[in-house]
Amino acid sequence: MRCTECGWPLSEGETISTHRTSEGQVSYLRCPCGAIAVRLRQPPPSTPVIDVVVGRGLTAG
């Protein structure tokens, strides 16, 4: 999947964190443009990967 903000491949982004949940493995990724994506890898026989880009990074403050 590509970032909806800049078109960069999300596979080349930085993994911020990964967690196991009841729905599968959730990873948070940061695109080089600063957008944050959430990737859900569900166990078989469900849909294997769901990617959602939630937008550019936010600053604390």
HTML snippet that shows the backbone in 3Dmol.js (N, CA, C, O; Angstrom):
<script src="https://3Dmol.org/build/3Dmol-min.js"></script>
<div id="view" style="width:600px;height:400px;position:relative"></div>
<script>
const pdb = `
ATOM      1  N   MET A   1       0.844  -1.181   0.000  1.00  0.00           N
ATOM      2  CA  MET A   1       0.000   0.000   0.000  1.00  0.00           C
ATOM      3  C   MET A   1       0.882   1.234   0.000  1.00  0.00           C
ATOM      4  O   MET A   1       2.009   1.208   0.494  1.00  0.00           O
ATOM      5  N   ARG A   2       0.360   2.307  -0.555  1.00  0.00           N
ATOM      6  CA  ARG A   2       1.079   3.573  -0.609  1.00  0.00           C
ATOM      7  C   ARG A   2       0.411   4.598   0.308  1.00  0.00           C
ATOM      8  O   ARG A   2      -0.791   4.546   0.567  1.00  0.00           O
ATOM      9  N   CYS A   3       1.223   5.515   0.781  1.00  0.00           N
ATOM     10  CA  CYS A   3       0.744   6.603   1.623  1.00  0.00           C
ATOM     11  C   CYS A   3      -0.247   7.453   0.812  1.00  0.00           C
ATOM     12  O   CYS A   3       0.031   7.804  -0.335  1.00  0.00           O
ATOM     13  N   THR A   4      -1.383   7.776   1.401  1.00  0.00           N
ATOM     14  CA  THR A   4      -2.369   8.597   0.706  1.00  0.00           C
ATOM     15  C   THR A   4      -1.968  10.071   0.694  1.00  0.00           C
ATOM     16  O   THR A   4      -2.528  10.856  -0.072  1.00  0.00           O
ATOM     17  N   GLU A   5      -1.009  10.454   1.529  1.00  0.00           N
ATOM     18  CA  GLU A   5      -0.551  11.838   1.586  1.00  0.00           C
ATOM     19  C   GLU A   5       0.486  12.142   0.507  1.00  0.00           C
ATOM     20  O   GLU A   5       0.442  13.205  -0.113  1.00  0.00           O
ATOM     21  N   CYS A   6       1.441  11.193   0.275  1.00  0.00           N
ATOM     22  CA  CYS A   6       2.552  11.489  -0.636  1.00  0.00           C
ATOM     23  C   CYS A   6       2.797  10.422  -1.700  1.00  0.00           C
ATOM     24  O   CYS A   6       3.536  10.664  -2.654  1.00  0.00           O
ATOM     25  N   GLY A   7       2.187   9.242  -1.551  1.00  0.00           N
ATOM     26  CA  GLY A   7       2.365   8.169  -2.527  1.00  0.00           C
ATOM     27  C   GLY A   7       3.548   7.257  -2.269  1.00  0.00           C
ATOM     28  O   GLY A   7       3.788   6.336  -3.049  1.00  0.00           O
ATOM     29  N   TRP A   8       4.294   7.484  -1.199  1.00  0.00           N
ATOM     30  CA  TRP A   8       5.454   6.656  -0.871  1.00  0.00           C
ATOM     31  C   TRP A   8       4.972   5.277  -0.407  1.00  0.00           C
ATOM     32  O   TRP A   8       3.935   5.182   0.249  1.00  0.00           O
ATOM     33  N   PRO A   9       5.715   4.194  -0.741  1.00  0.00           N
ATOM     34  CA  PRO A   9       5.315   2.853  -0.270  1.00  0.00           C
ATOM     35  C   PRO A   9       5.420   2.750   1.252  1.00  0.00           C
ATOM     36  O   PRO A   9       6.474   3.043   1.816  1.00  0.00           O
ATOM     37  N   LEU A  10       4.356   2.341   1.914  1.00  0.00           N
ATOM     38  CA  LEU A  10       4.377   2.220   3.373  1.00  0.00           C
ATOM     39  C   LEU A  10       5.351   1.160   3.851  1.00  0.00           C
ATOM     40  O   LEU A  10       5.807   1.207   4.994  1.00  0.00           O
ATOM     41  N   SER A  11       5.676   0.200   2.986  1.00  0.00           N
ATOM     42  CA  SER A  11       6.635  -0.839   3.370  1.00  0.00           C
ATOM     43  C   SER A  11       8.015  -0.251   3.632  1.00  0.00           C
ATOM     44  O   SER A  11       8.844  -0.896   4.273  1.00  0.00           O
ATOM     45  N   GLU A  12       8.277   0.960   3.149  1.00  0.00           N
ATOM     46  CA  GLU A  12       9.567   1.615   3.361  1.00  0.00           C
ATOM     47  C   GLU A  12       9.530   2.616   4.513  1.00  0.00           C
ATOM     48  O   GLU A  12      10.514   3.309   4.770  1.00  0.00           O
ATOM     49  N   GLY A  13       8.395   2.690   5.204  1.00  0.00           N
ATOM     50  CA  GLY A  13       8.276   3.594   6.343  1.00  0.00           C
ATOM     51  C   GLY A  13       8.874   2.979   7.599  1.00  0.00           C
ATOM     52  O   GLY A  13       9.274   1.815   7.610  1.00  0.00           O
ATOM     53  N   GLU A  14       8.927   3.779   8.653  1.00  0.00           N
ATOM     54  CA  GLU A  14       9.474   3.347   9.941  1.00  0.00           C
ATOM     55  C   GLU A  14       8.366   2.734  10.797  1.00  0.00           C
ATOM     56  O   GLU A  14       7.290   3.317  10.931  1.00  0.00           O
ATOM     57  N   THR A  15       8.627   1.559  11.375  1.00  0.00           N
ATOM     58  CA  THR A  15       7.677   0.964  12.319  1.00  0.00           C
ATOM     59  C   THR A  15       7.869   1.631  13.666  1.00  0.00           C
ATOM     60  O   THR A  15       8.949   1.560  14.251  1.00  0.00           O
ATOM     61  N   ILE A  16       6.829   2.277  14.156  1.00  0.00           N
ATOM     62  CA  ILE A  16       6.896   2.976  15.441  1.00  0.00           C
ATOM     63  C   ILE A  16       6.669   2.000  16.587  1.00  0.00           C
ATOM     64  O   ILE A  16       7.408   2.005  17.572  1.00  0.00           O
ATOM     65  N   SER A  17       5.640   1.159  16.455  1.00  0.00           N
ATOM     66  CA  SER A  17       5.360   0.147  17.480  1.00  0.00           C
ATOM     67  C   SER A  17       4.477  -0.949  16.904  1.00  0.00           C
ATOM     68  O   SER A  17       3.780  -0.760  15.907  1.00  0.00           O
ATOM     69  N   THR A  18       4.531  -2.096  17.559  1.00  0.00           N
ATOM     70  CA  THR A  18       3.737  -3.264  17.160  1.00  0.00           C
ATOM     71  C   THR A  18       3.148  -3.899  18.416  1.00  0.00           C
ATOM     72  O   THR A  18       3.834  -4.050  19.427  1.00  0.00           O
ATOM     73  N   HIS A  19       1.862  -4.270  18.339  1.00  0.00           N
ATOM     74  CA  HIS A  19       1.173  -4.849  19.489  1.00  0.00           C
ATOM     75  C   HIS A  19       0.277  -5.990  19.027  1.00  0.00           C
ATOM     76  O   HIS A  19      -0.292  -5.935  17.937  1.00  0.00           O
ATOM     77  N   ARG A  20       0.151  -7.020  19.852  1.00  0.00           N
ATOM     78  CA  ARG A  20      -0.821  -8.084  19.597  1.00  0.00           C
ATOM     79  C   ARG A  20      -2.133  -7.691  20.246  1.00  0.00           C
ATOM     80  O   ARG A  20      -2.165  -7.201  21.375  1.00  0.00           O
ATOM     81  N   THR A  21      -3.225  -7.916  19.506  1.00  0.00           N
ATOM     82  CA  THR A  21      -4.562  -7.631  20.020  1.00  0.00           C
ATOM     83  C   THR A  21      -5.450  -8.840  19.756  1.00  0.00           C
ATOM     84  O   THR A  21      -5.012  -9.819  19.152  1.00  0.00           O
ATOM     85  N   SER A  22      -6.690  -8.768  20.206  1.00  0.00           N
ATOM     86  CA  SER A  22      -7.624  -9.862  19.952  1.00  0.00           C
ATOM     87  C   SER A  22      -7.970  -9.972  18.467  1.00  0.00           C
ATOM     88  O   SER A  22      -8.420 -11.028  18.022  1.00  0.00           O
ATOM     89  N   GLU A  23      -7.768  -8.904  17.692  1.00  0.00           N
ATOM     90  CA  GLU A  23      -8.064  -8.903  16.256  1.00  0.00           C
ATOM     91  C   GLU A  23      -6.867  -9.309  15.404  1.00  0.00           C
ATOM     92  O   GLU A  23      -7.024  -9.576  14.213  1.00  0.00           O
ATOM     93  N   GLY A  24      -5.681  -9.360  15.993  1.00  0.00           N
ATOM     94  CA  GLY A  24      -4.468  -9.687  15.253  1.00  0.00           C
ATOM     95  C   GLY A  24      -3.326  -8.788  15.700  1.00  0.00           C
ATOM     96  O   GLY A  24      -3.353  -8.250  16.806  1.00  0.00           O
ATOM     97  N   GLN A  25      -2.322  -8.623  14.844  1.00  0.00           N
ATOM     98  CA  GLN A  25      -1.163  -7.801  15.162  1.00  0.00           C
ATOM     99  C   GLN A  25      -1.338  -6.405  14.569  1.00  0.00           C
ATOM    100  O   GLN A  25      -1.555  -6.261  13.366  1.00  0.00           O
ATOM    101  N   VAL A  26      -1.243  -5.374  15.417  1.00  0.00           N
ATOM    102  CA  VAL A  26      -1.397  -3.993  14.989  1.00  0.00           C
ATOM    103  C   VAL A  26      -0.025  -3.333  14.992  1.00  0.00           C
ATOM    104  O   VAL A  26       0.701  -3.406  15.983  1.00  0.00           O
ATOM    105  N   SER A  27       0.331  -2.685  13.877  1.00  0.00           N
ATOM    106  CA  SER A  27       1.585  -1.941  13.780  1.00  0.00           C
ATOM    107  C   SER A  27       1.273  -0.502  13.421  1.00  0.00           C
ATOM    108  O   SER A  27       0.381  -0.226  12.619  1.00  0.00           O
ATOM    109  N   TYR A  28       2.016   0.409  14.020  1.00  0.00           N
ATOM    110  CA  TYR A  28       1.925   1.826  13.695  1.00  0.00           C
ATOM    111  C   TYR A  28       3.183   2.185  12.915  1.00  0.00           C
ATOM    112  O   TYR A  28       4.297   1.927  13.370  1.00  0.00           O
ATOM    113  N   LEU A  29       3.000   2.784  11.732  1.00  0.00           N
ATOM    114  CA  LEU A  29       4.111   3.109  10.849  1.00  0.00           C
ATOM    115  C   LEU A  29       4.137   4.602  10.574  1.00  0.00           C
ATOM    116  O   LEU A  29       3.094   5.255  10.531  1.00  0.00           O
ATOM    117  N   ARG A  30       5.344   5.139  10.387  1.00  0.00           N
ATOM    118  CA  ARG A  30       5.480   6.551  10.018  1.00  0.00           C
ATOM    119  C   ARG A  30       6.104   6.620   8.635  1.00  0.00           C
ATOM    120  O   ARG A  30       7.197   6.101   8.411  1.00  0.00           O
ATOM    121  N   CYS A  31       5.405   7.263   7.711  1.00  0.00           N
ATOM    122  CA  CYS A  31       5.888   7.491   6.357  1.00  0.00           C
ATOM    123  C   CYS A  31       6.975   8.568   6.410  1.00  0.00           C
ATOM    124  O   CYS A  31       6.957   9.390   7.327  1.00  0.00           O
ATOM    125  N   PRO A  32       7.920   8.596   5.464  1.00  0.00           N
ATOM    126  CA  PRO A  32       8.906   9.679   5.435  1.00  0.00           C
ATOM    127  C   PRO A  32       8.289  11.083   5.383  1.00  0.00           C
ATOM    128  O   PRO A  32       8.935  12.042   5.805  1.00  0.00           O
ATOM    129  N   CYS A  33       7.054  11.228   4.876  1.00  0.00           N
ATOM    130  CA  CYS A  33       6.407  12.543   4.826  1.00  0.00           C
ATOM    131  C   CYS A  33       5.810  12.936   6.180  1.00  0.00           C
ATOM    132  O   CYS A  33       5.380  14.075   6.358  1.00  0.00           O
ATOM    133  N   GLY A  34       5.781  11.998   7.136  1.00  0.00           N
ATOM    134  CA  GLY A  34       5.246  12.289   8.463  1.00  0.00           C
ATOM    135  C   GLY A  34       3.872  11.713   8.728  1.00  0.00           C
ATOM    136  O   GLY A  34       3.399  11.753   9.864  1.00  0.00           O
ATOM    137  N   ALA A  35       3.214  11.173   7.702  1.00  0.00           N
ATOM    138  CA  ALA A  35       1.895  10.563   7.902  1.00  0.00           C
ATOM    139  C   ALA A  35       2.023   9.297   8.744  1.00  0.00           C
ATOM    140  O   ALA A  35       3.022   8.582   8.663  1.00  0.00           O
ATOM    141  N   ILE A  36       1.017   9.035   9.540  1.00  0.00           N
ATOM    142  CA  ILE A  36       0.971   7.834  10.373  1.00  0.00           C
ATOM    143  C   ILE A  36       0.003   6.840   9.743  1.00  0.00           C
ATOM    144  O   ILE A  36      -1.085   7.215   9.307  1.00  0.00           O
ATOM    145  N   ALA A  37       0.403   5.579   9.698  1.00  0.00           N
ATOM    146  CA  ALA A  37      -0.460   4.521   9.171  1.00  0.00           C
ATOM    147  C   ALA A  37      -0.621   3.447  10.235  1.00  0.00           C
ATOM    148  O   ALA A  37       0.273   3.222  11.051  1.00  0.00           O
ATOM    149  N   VAL A  38      -1.757   2.796  10.214  1.00  0.00           N
ATOM    150  CA  VAL A  38      -2.030   1.671  11.098  1.00  0.00           C
ATOM    151  C   VAL A  38      -2.198   0.445  10.218  1.00  0.00           C
ATOM    152  O   VAL A  38      -2.985   0.459   9.272  1.00  0.00           O
ATOM    153  N   ARG A  39      -1.462  -0.615  10.524  1.00  0.00           N
ATOM    154  CA  ARG A  39      -1.534  -1.864   9.762  1.00  0.00           C
ATOM    155  C   ARG A  39      -2.038  -2.956  10.696  1.00  0.00           C
ATOM    156  O   ARG A  39      -1.483  -3.161  11.776  1.00  0.00           O
ATOM    157  N   LEU A  40      -3.092  -3.659  10.280  1.00  0.00           N
ATOM    158  CA  LEU A  40      -3.632  -4.790  11.039  1.00  0.00           C
ATOM    159  C   LEU A  40      -3.395  -6.060  10.248  1.00  0.00           C
ATOM    160  O   LEU A  40      -3.884  -6.207   9.128  1.00  0.00           O
ATOM    161  N   ARG A  41      -2.649  -6.966  10.831  1.00  0.00           N
ATOM    162  CA  ARG A  41      -2.439  -8.289  10.232  1.00  0.00           C
ATOM    163  C   ARG A  41      -3.304  -9.275  11.017  1.00  0.00           C
ATOM    164  O   ARG A  41      -3.018  -9.601  12.169  1.00  0.00           O
ATOM    165  N   GLN A  42      -4.374  -9.743  10.357  1.00  0.00           N
ATOM    166  CA  GLN A  42      -5.290 -10.671  11.013  1.00  0.00           C
ATOM    167  C   GLN A  42      -4.834 -12.101  10.753  1.00  0.00           C
ATOM    168  O   GLN A  42      -4.266 -12.391   9.700  1.00  0.00           O
ATOM    169  N   PRO A  43      -5.081 -12.995  11.708  1.00  0.00           N
ATOM    170  CA  PRO A  43      -4.723 -14.396  11.497  1.00  0.00           C
ATOM    171  C   PRO A  43      -5.641 -15.038  10.459  1.00  0.00           C
ATOM    172  O   PRO A  43      -6.785 -14.613  10.298  1.00  0.00           O
ATOM    173  N   PRO A  44      -5.150 -16.059   9.755  1.00  0.00           N
ATOM    174  CA  PRO A  44      -6.008 -16.762   8.781  1.00  0.00           C
ATOM    175  C   PRO A  44      -7.225 -17.340   9.486  1.00  0.00           C
ATOM    176  O   PRO A  44      -7.128 -17.644  10.675  1.00  0.00           O
ATOM    177  N   PRO A  45      -8.338 -17.505   8.840  1.00  0.00           N
ATOM    178  CA  PRO A  45      -8.640 -17.310   7.424  1.00  0.00           C
ATOM    179  C   PRO A  45      -9.139 -15.906   7.107  1.00  0.00           C
ATOM    180  O   PRO A  45      -9.693 -15.690   6.030  1.00  0.00           O
ATOM    181  N   SER A  46      -8.959 -14.937   8.020  1.00  0.00           N
ATOM    182  CA  SER A  46      -9.435 -13.565   7.794  1.00  0.00           C
ATOM    183  C   SER A  46      -8.593 -12.854   6.741  1.00  0.00           C
ATOM    184  O   SER A  46      -7.621 -13.406   6.224  1.00  0.00           O
ATOM    185  N   THR A  47      -8.984 -11.625   6.436  1.00  0.00           N
ATOM    186  CA  THR A  47      -8.204 -10.791   5.530  1.00  0.00           C
ATOM    187  C   THR A  47      -6.805 -10.636   6.102  1.00  0.00           C
ATOM    188  O   THR A  47      -6.664 -10.261   7.266  1.00  0.00           O
ATOM    189  N   PRO A  48      -5.768 -10.912   5.322  1.00  0.00           N
ATOM    190  CA  PRO A  48      -4.418 -10.941   5.883  1.00  0.00           C
ATOM    191  C   PRO A  48      -3.872  -9.596   6.359  1.00  0.00           C
ATOM    192  O   PRO A  48      -3.240  -9.549   7.414  1.00  0.00           O
ATOM    193  N   VAL A  49      -4.090  -8.495   5.624  1.00  0.00           N
ATOM    194  CA  VAL A  49      -3.526  -7.201   6.015  1.00  0.00           C
ATOM    195  C   VAL A  49      -4.522  -6.087   5.690  1.00  0.00           C
ATOM    196  O   VAL A  49      -5.100  -6.048   4.604  1.00  0.00           O
ATOM    197  N   ILE A  50      -4.708  -5.188   6.651  1.00  0.00           N
ATOM    198  CA  ILE A  50      -5.537  -4.006   6.446  1.00  0.00           C
ATOM    199  C   ILE A  50      -4.667  -2.800   6.794  1.00  0.00           C
ATOM    200  O   ILE A  50      -4.142  -2.725   7.905  1.00  0.00           O
ATOM    201  N   ASP A  51      -4.504  -1.846   5.857  1.00  0.00           N
ATOM    202  CA  ASP A  51      -3.720  -0.635   6.087  1.00  0.00           C
ATOM    203  C   ASP A  51      -4.638   0.578   6.059  1.00  0.00           C
ATOM    204  O   ASP A  51      -5.513   0.686   5.200  1.00  0.00           O
ATOM    205  N   VAL A  52      -4.433   1.491   7.005  1.00  0.00           N
ATOM    206  CA  VAL A  52      -5.179   2.748   7.043  1.00  0.00           C
ATOM    207  C   VAL A  52      -4.186   3.869   7.327  1.00  0.00           C
ATOM    208  O   VAL A  52      -3.479   3.819   8.334  1.00  0.00           O
ATOM    209  N   VAL A  53      -4.117   4.875   6.463  1.00  0.00           N
ATOM    210  CA  VAL A  53      -3.302   6.050   6.725  1.00  0.00           C
ATOM    211  C   VAL A  53      -4.189   7.056   7.427  1.00  0.00           C
ATOM    212  O   VAL A  53      -5.237   7.440   6.908  1.00  0.00           O
ATOM    213  N   VAL A  54      -3.765   7.489   8.620  1.00  0.00           N
ATOM    214  CA  VAL A  54      -4.611   8.370   9.403  1.00  0.00           C
ATOM    215  C   VAL A  54      -4.222   9.839   9.293  1.00  0.00           C
ATOM    216  O   VAL A  54      -4.918  10.690   9.846  1.00  0.00           O
ATOM    217  N   GLY A  55      -3.153  10.157   8.612  1.00  0.00           N
ATOM    218  CA  GLY A  55      -2.788  11.562   8.373  1.00  0.00           C
ATOM    219  C   GLY A  55      -1.398  11.889   8.847  1.00  0.00           C
ATOM    220  O   GLY A  55      -0.676  11.038   9.367  1.00  0.00           O
ATOM    221  N   ARG A  56      -1.040  13.130   8.658  1.00  0.00           N
ATOM    222  CA  ARG A  56       0.306  13.579   9.026  1.00  0.00           C
ATOM    223  C   ARG A  56       0.493  13.571  10.527  1.00  0.00           C
ATOM    224  O   ARG A  56      -0.461  13.700  11.294  1.00  0.00           O
ATOM    225  N   GLY A  57       1.757  13.414  10.932  1.00  0.00           N
ATOM    226  CA  GLY A  57       2.101  13.347  12.337  1.00  0.00           C
ATOM    227  C   GLY A  57       1.669  14.586  13.107  1.00  0.00           C
ATOM    228  O   GLY A  57       1.631  15.689  12.562  1.00  0.00           O
ATOM    229  N   LEU A  58       1.351  14.396  14.350  1.00  0.00           N
ATOM    230  CA  LEU A  58       0.922  15.482  15.210  1.00  0.00           C
ATOM    231  C   LEU A  58       2.063  15.857  16.134  1.00  0.00           C
ATOM    232  O   LEU A  58       2.893  15.009  16.462  1.00  0.00           O
ATOM    233  N   THR A  59       2.120  17.092  16.555  1.00  0.00           N
ATOM    234  CA  THR A  59       3.137  17.513  17.502  1.00  0.00           C
ATOM    235  C   THR A  59       2.522  17.625  18.885  1.00  0.00           C
ATOM    236  O   THR A  59       1.358  18.000  19.032  1.00  0.00           O
ATOM    237  N   ALA A  60       3.310  17.299  19.890  1.00  0.00           N
ATOM    238  CA  ALA A  60       2.833  17.393  21.264  1.00  0.00           C
ATOM    239  C   ALA A  60       2.752  18.853  21.674  1.00  0.00           C
ATOM    240  O   ALA A  60       3.539  19.686  21.223  1.00  0.00           O
ATOM    241  N   GLY A  61       1.807  19.144  22.520  1.00  0.00           N
ATOM    242  CA  GLY A  61       1.842  20.457  22.866  1.00  0.00           C
ATOM    243  C   GLY A  61       0.952  21.268  23.540  1.00  0.00           C
ATOM    244  O   GLY A  61       1.221  22.454  23.732  1.00  0.00           O
TER     245      GLY A  61
END
`;
const viewer = $3Dmol.createViewer("view");
viewer.addModel(pdb, "pdb");
viewer.setStyle({}, {cartoon: {color: "spectrum"}});
viewer.zoomTo();
viewer.render();
</script>
